[in-house]
Structure formats: structure tokens, C-alpha cells
Amino acid sequence: MAEPIEEKFDYVAVLNLAVKVAQFHRALYEAYVEQGFTDEQAMFLVAQQAKAMRQGEPG
């Protein structure tokens, strides 16, 4: 009998990865702001980076 997918899925690892991604995006945002971008511009650039990462493209 096949195992339920829940038993194979490591929720803690997924949550830890999500935290690392969020920390990366926060650091990226702060770096953009330090370079003189406005809050809105920095958020847009981070969103573009996140989109590229989801699509497997280099940033």
C-alpha cells in the first residue's frame, strides 16, 4: 500500500526554505534602498527577482 504523501513531505524543511527566501528578499530590498531606490522601486525590483527565480531564470 502506498504511503500518504503527507508522510513523505517534510513541512519543516519547506518552512525553513521559505524563511530563507524571505530573508534573501528582505536583504535584497534593503540593498536596493541603500543604493538610493525608492521604497516602491525596491519592492518592484525584488518582485521581478522573485518572478525570475520562480521561472528558473537568472536574476
C-alpha positions as CSV (number, residue, x, y, z in Angstrom):
1,M,0.0,0.0,0.0
2,A,1.4,3.4,-0.9
3,E,2.3,5.9,1.8
4,P,0.1,9.0,2.1
5,I,2.0,12.0,0.6
6,E,1.8,13.8,3.9
7,E,4.2,11.2,5.4
8,K,6.8,11.9,2.7
9,F,6.6,15.6,2.8
10,D,9.0,17.5,5.2
11,Y,6.9,20.5,6.2
12,V,9.7,21.8,8.5
13,A,12.2,21.9,5.6
14,V,9.7,23.7,3.4
15,L,9.1,26.3,6.1
16,N,12.8,26.8,6.7
17,L,13.4,27.3,3.0
18,A,10.5,29.8,2.9
19,V,12.1,31.7,5.7
20,K,15.5,31.8,3.9
21,V,13.9,33.0,0.7
22,A,12.1,35.8,2.7
23,Q,15.3,36.8,4.4
24,F,17.1,36.9,1.0
25,H,14.3,39.1,-0.4
26,R,14.5,41.4,2.6
27,A,18.2,41.8,2.3
28,L,17.9,42.4,-1.5
29,Y,15.2,45.1,-0.7
30,E,17.4,46.8,1.8
31,A,20.4,46.8,-0.6
32,Y,18.2,48.5,-3.2
33,V,17.1,51.1,-0.7
34,E,20.7,51.7,0.3
35,Q,21.6,52.3,-3.3
36,G,19.0,55.1,-3.5
37,F,16.0,53.4,-4.9
38,T,12.6,54.5,-3.5
39,D,10.6,52.0,-1.4
40,E,8.3,51.4,-4.4
41,Q,11.1,50.9,-6.8
42,A,12.9,48.5,-4.4
43,M,9.7,46.4,-3.9
44,F,9.2,46.3,-7.7
45,L,12.8,45.1,-8.3
46,V,12.5,42.4,-5.6
47,A,9.2,41.2,-7.1
48,Q,10.9,41.0,-10.5
49,Q,13.7,39.0,-8.9
50,A,11.2,36.7,-7.2
51,K,9.4,36.1,-10.5
52,A,12.6,35.3,-12.3
53,M,13.6,32.8,-9.5
54,R,10.2,31.1,-9.8
55,Q,10.7,30.7,-13.5
56,G,14.2,29.4,-13.1
57,E,15.8,32.3,-14.8
58,P,19.0,34.0,-13.6
59,G,18.3,37.3,-11.8
